[in-house]
Amino acid sequence: MSKGIKYMLISTFCFSAMQSLVKYLPEIPIFEHIFFRSIIGWLLCIIILKKDNVSIIGKNNKMLVFRGLVGSMSMFSFFYLLSRIPFGTAVAFKYLSPVFTTILAVLILKEKLKSLQWFYLMLSFSGILLLKGFDPRISFFDLGVGLLAAFSGGWLFIIIRKIGEDDHHLVILHYFMFISATISGFASIDSWVSPNMSQALLILLIGIIGFVAQNFFTISIQQKDNVSLLSILRYTEAIYALMIGYFIFAETYSWVSIVGIVMIFLGVILTMQMKRRASKIEPNT
């Protein structure tokens, strides 16, 4: 298993853990959650970069700002969906992003996908729809926001790959956290709720886990693995979420959910197998 794959799997697990912790703080407004998560991550980036004597300015400034804006768009639109429509439907939108990533990778990065890889992608995505369900009763505006969340989430893979290894992964993360903290800070002024001590400690933990998740996410994409493959691995976040729900929140699942889990696993595993075989053939060609 390559570093890119390992880092992406760690990232998806941390994202799932962070989202489960957020469930314990429903009294904290969404924009405030984003602000605390972003400001904690930004401070950690600054501390580590200063310690390692790495400039926080970076080299690809325009692309770094663009990554921060697109990342903020993805986060804000997804959190908006969480506050407006059922959780399962919101998450179903989130997992549309690998479809956009794959299409953009083919168009922009000139990656080549075999017909079987497209089939495996749709197999995993169909599993997500079975697992999470889809609520057709959402408004057209919510539908537009959902597609925006999916597109911007998929676009992130392409932007980070375009930035490449020229910039430190924490520099990339620093721009994103700073921009999202600034926007969410202004947006949360009118609905601000001051957390108590226990809430503050939980918010700190959420921020640290979110930082780790974003850190491994960025490093993963900077590796040489196929971007479309890494985007498909994001589907494992749903599996982690199910495990957390079962063991921590005592949630139960229907047979349809189980079928969805199997489809997700099959799509991811078969895609990884095909990629592994291709990597063995390429050096000899």
C-alpha positions as CSV (number, residue, x, y, z in Angstrom):
1,M,0.0,0.0,0.0
2,S,1.5,3.3,-1.0
3,K,1.9,6.4,1.2
4,G,-0.8,8.2,-0.6
5,I,-3.3,5.5,0.1
6,K,-2.3,5.1,3.7
7,Y,-2.5,8.9,4.3
8,M,-5.9,9.1,2.7
9,L,-7.3,6.3,4.8
10,I,-6.0,8.0,8.0
11,S,-7.5,11.3,6.8
12,T,-10.9,9.8,6.2
13,F,-11.0,8.1,9.6
14,C,-10.1,11.4,11.3
15,F,-12.8,13.3,9.4
16,S,-15.3,10.7,10.5
17,A,-14.2,11.0,14.1
18,M,-14.4,14.7,14.0
19,Q,-17.9,14.7,12.6
20,S,-19.0,12.3,15.3
21,L,-17.6,14.6,18.0
22,V,-19.5,17.6,16.5
23,K,-22.7,15.7,17.2
24,Y,-22.1,16.2,20.9
25,L,-22.2,20.0,20.4
26,P,-25.5,20.8,18.6
27,E,-25.9,24.0,20.7
28,I,-22.8,25.5,19.0
29,P,-23.8,27.3,15.7
30,I,-22.4,25.8,12.4
31,F,-20.3,28.9,11.5
32,E,-18.9,28.9,15.0
33,H,-17.9,25.2,14.6
34,I,-16.1,26.1,11.4
35,F,-14.4,29.1,13.0
36,F,-13.0,27.2,16.0
37,R,-11.9,24.3,13.8
38,S,-10.2,26.6,11.4
39,I,-8.5,28.9,13.9
40,I,-7.1,25.9,15.9
41,G,-5.8,24.4,12.7
42,W,-4.3,27.7,11.5
43,L,-2.5,28.2,14.8
44,L,-1.0,24.7,14.7
45,C,0.2,25.3,11.2
46,I,1.9,28.6,12.2
47,I,3.6,26.9,15.2
48,I,4.9,24.0,13.2
49,L,6.0,26.1,10.3
50,K,7.8,28.6,12.5
51,K,9.5,25.7,14.4
52,D,10.7,24.2,11.1
53,N,11.8,27.6,9.7
54,V,9.4,27.3,6.7
55,S,8.1,30.5,5.2
56,I,4.3,30.8,5.6
57,I,4.1,32.8,2.4
58,G,4.7,29.9,0.0
59,K,5.6,30.0,-3.7
60,N,2.4,29.5,-5.6
61,N,0.5,32.3,-3.9
62,K,-2.4,32.6,-6.4
63,M,-3.0,28.8,-6.3
64,L,-2.7,28.8,-2.5
65,V,-5.3,31.5,-2.2
66,F,-7.5,29.7,-4.7
67,R,-7.2,26.5,-2.7
68,G,-8.2,28.3,0.4
69,L,-11.3,29.8,-1.3
70,V,-12.4,26.6,-2.9
71,G,-11.8,24.7,0.4
72,S,-13.9,27.2,2.3
73,M,-16.6,27.0,-0.3
74,S,-16.7,23.2,0.0
75,M,-16.8,23.4,3.8
76,F,-19.4,26.1,4.1
77,S,-21.7,24.6,1.6
78,F,-21.5,21.2,3.2
79,F,-22.1,22.6,6.7
80,Y,-25.0,24.5,5.3
81,L,-26.5,21.3,4.0
82,L,-26.1,19.7,7.4
83,S,-28.1,22.5,8.9
84,R,-30.9,22.5,6.3
85,I,-31.5,18.9,5.1
86,P,-31.3,15.4,6.6
87,F,-27.8,14.2,7.4
88,G,-27.9,11.2,5.1
89,T,-28.9,13.3,2.1
90,A,-26.2,15.9,2.9
91,V,-23.5,13.2,3.1
92,A,-24.8,11.7,-0.1
93,F,-24.0,15.0,-1.8
94,K,-20.6,15.0,-0.2
95,Y,-19.7,11.7,-1.8
96,L,-20.6,13.0,-5.2
97,S,-17.2,14.8,-5.2
98,P,-15.1,11.8,-6.5
99,V,-17.2,11.8,-9.6
100,F,-16.3,15.4,-10.3
101,T,-12.6,14.7,-9.3
102,T,-12.4,11.8,-11.8
103,I,-13.9,13.9,-14.6
104,L,-11.6,16.9,-13.8
105,A,-8.6,14.5,-13.6
106,V,-9.3,13.2,-17.0
107,L,-9.9,16.7,-18.5
108,I,-7.2,18.7,-16.7
109,L,-4.5,16.2,-15.5
110,K,-5.0,14.0,-18.6
111,E,-5.3,10.9,-16.5
112,K,-6.6,7.9,-18.3
113,L,-9.4,5.7,-16.9
114,K,-10.5,2.3,-18.2
115,S,-14.1,1.6,-18.6
116,L,-13.9,-0.9,-15.7
117,Q,-12.6,1.9,-13.4
118,W,-15.6,4.0,-14.3
119,F,-17.8,1.1,-13.5
120,Y,-16.1,0.6,-10.1
121,L,-16.5,4.3,-9.3
122,M,-20.2,4.1,-10.0
123,L,-20.5,0.9,-8.0
124,S,-19.1,2.7,-4.9
125,F,-21.2,5.7,-5.5
126,S,-24.3,3.6,-5.9
127,G,-23.4,1.9,-2.6
128,I,-23.3,5.4,-1.0
129,L,-26.8,6.1,-2.3
130,L,-28.1,2.9,-0.8
131,L,-26.3,3.4,2.4
132,K,-27.2,7.0,3.1
133,G,-30.4,7.3,1.0
134,F,-31.4,10.4,-1.0
135,D,-34.3,12.7,0.0
136,P,-36.0,14.0,-3.2
137,R,-37.9,16.6,-1.1
138,I,-35.1,19.1,-0.9
139,S,-35.5,22.4,-2.7
140,F,-33.9,23.4,-5.9
141,F,-31.7,25.8,-4.0
142,D,-30.5,23.1,-1.6
143,L,-29.9,20.9,-4.7
144,G,-27.7,23.6,-6.1
145,V,-25.7,24.0,-2.9
146,G,-25.3,20.3,-2.7
147,L,-23.8,20.1,-6.2
148,L,-21.6,23.1,-5.4
149,A,-20.3,21.2,-2.3
150,A,-19.6,18.2,-4.4
151,F,-17.9,20.1,-7.2
152,S,-15.7,22.2,-5.0
153,G,-14.8,19.1,-3.0
154,G,-13.7,17.4,-6.1
155,W,-11.9,20.4,-7.4
156,L,-9.7,20.5,-4.3
157,F,-7.9,17.3,-5.5
158,I,-7.0,18.9,-8.8
159,I,-5.8,22.2,-7.2
160,I,-3.5,20.5,-4.6
161,R,-2.1,18.3,-7.3
162,K,-1.4,21.3,-9.5
163,I,0.4,23.0,-6.5
164,G,2.4,19.8,-6.2
165,E,5.4,19.6,-3.9
166,D,6.6,23.1,-4.5
167,D,4.9,24.3,-1.3
168,H,5.0,22.6,2.1
169,H,1.8,20.8,2.9
170,L,1.3,22.9,6.0
171,V,1.7,26.1,3.9
172,I,-1.2,24.9,1.8
173,L,-3.2,24.1,4.9
174,H,-2.3,27.5,6.5
175,Y,-3.9,29.4,3.6
176,F,-7.1,27.3,3.8
177,M,-7.4,27.6,7.5
178,F,-6.8,31.3,7.6
179,I,-9.3,32.1,4.8
180,S,-12.0,29.9,6.3
181,A,-11.4,31.2,9.8
182,T,-11.7,34.8,8.6
183,I,-14.9,34.2,6.7
184,S,-16.6,32.1,9.4
185,G,-15.5,34.5,12.1
186,F,-17.4,37.4,10.5
187,A,-20.4,35.1,9.7
188,S,-20.7,33.9,13.3
189,I,-20.8,37.3,15.0
190,D,-24.6,37.6,15.1
191,S,-25.2,34.1,16.4
192,W,-22.2,33.7,18.7
193,V,-22.6,31.3,21.6
194,S,-19.8,31.4,24.3
195,P,-18.8,27.7,25.1
196,N,-18.4,26.6,28.7
197,M,-15.3,24.7,29.9
198,S,-16.3,21.2,28.8
199,Q,-17.5,22.5,25.5
200,A,-14.3,24.4,25.0
201,L,-12.2,21.2,25.6
202,L,-14.3,19.3,23.1
203,I,-14.0,22.1,20.6
204,L,-10.2,21.9,21.0
205,L,-10.2,18.2,20.4
206,I,-12.4,18.7,17.3
207,G,-9.9,21.3,16.0
208,I,-6.9,19.0,16.6
209,I,-8.5,16.0,14.9
210,G,-9.7,18.2,12.0
211,F,-6.1,19.5,11.6
212,V,-4.7,16.0,11.5
213,A,-7.4,15.0,9.0
214,Q,-6.6,17.9,6.7
215,N,-2.9,17.4,7.1
216,F,-2.9,13.8,5.9
217,F,-5.4,14.7,3.2
218,T,-3.1,17.3,1.7
219,I,0.0,15.1,2.0
220,S,-1.8,12.2,0.4
221,I,-2.7,14.2,-2.7
222,Q,0.9,15.5,-3.0
223,Q,2.0,11.9,-3.5
224,K,2.3,10.3,-6.9
225,D,-0.8,8.2,-6.7
226,N,-3.6,8.6,-9.3
227,V,-5.8,11.4,-8.1
228,S,-9.0,9.7,-9.2
229,L,-8.0,6.6,-7.1
230,L,-7.4,8.8,-4.0
231,S,-10.8,10.5,-4.5
232,I,-12.5,7.1,-4.5
233,L,-10.8,6.2,-1.2
234,R,-12.9,9.0,0.4
235,Y,-15.8,6.6,0.2
236,T,-14.2,4.7,3.2
237,E,-15.2,7.7,5.3
238,A,-18.7,6.3,5.2
239,I,-17.5,2.9,6.4
240,Y,-15.7,4.5,9.3
241,A,-18.8,6.6,10.2
242,L,-20.9,3.4,10.3
243,M,-18.4,1.7,12.6
244,I,-18.4,4.7,14.9
245,G,-22.2,4.9,14.8
246,Y,-22.5,1.2,15.6
247,F,-20.0,0.9,18.4
248,I,-20.4,4.4,20.0
249,F,-23.9,5.6,19.2
250,A,-25.5,2.1,19.2
251,E,-27.0,2.7,15.7
252,T,-28.4,-0.2,13.8
253,Y,-28.5,-0.7,10.0
254,S,-31.0,-2.3,7.6
255,W,-30.1,-5.0,5.0
256,V,-30.1,-2.2,2.4
257,S,-27.3,-0.5,4.3
258,I,-25.3,-3.7,4.4
259,V,-25.7,-4.1,0.7
260,G,-24.4,-0.5,0.3
261,I,-21.4,-1.3,2.5
262,V,-20.5,-4.3,0.3
263,M,-20.8,-2.2,-2.8
264,I,-18.6,0.5,-1.4
265,F,-15.9,-2.1,-0.4
266,L,-16.1,-3.8,-3.8
267,G,-15.7,-0.6,-5.7
268,V,-12.8,0.6,-3.6
269,I,-10.9,-2.7,-3.5
270,L,-11.4,-3.5,-7.2
271,T,-10.2,0.0,-8.1
272,M,-7.1,-0.4,-5.9
273,Q,-6.4,-3.8,-7.4
274,M,-6.5,-2.5,-10.9
275,K,-4.2,0.4,-10.0
276,R,-1.8,-2.0,-8.3
277,R,-1.6,-4.2,-11.4
278,A,-1.1,-1.1,-13.7
279,S,1.8,0.1,-11.5
280,K,3.5,-3.2,-11.9
281,I,3.2,-3.1,-15.7
282,E,4.2,0.5,-16.2
283,P,7.9,0.3,-15.2
284,N,8.4,-2.5,-17.8
285,T,6.8,-0.6,-20.7
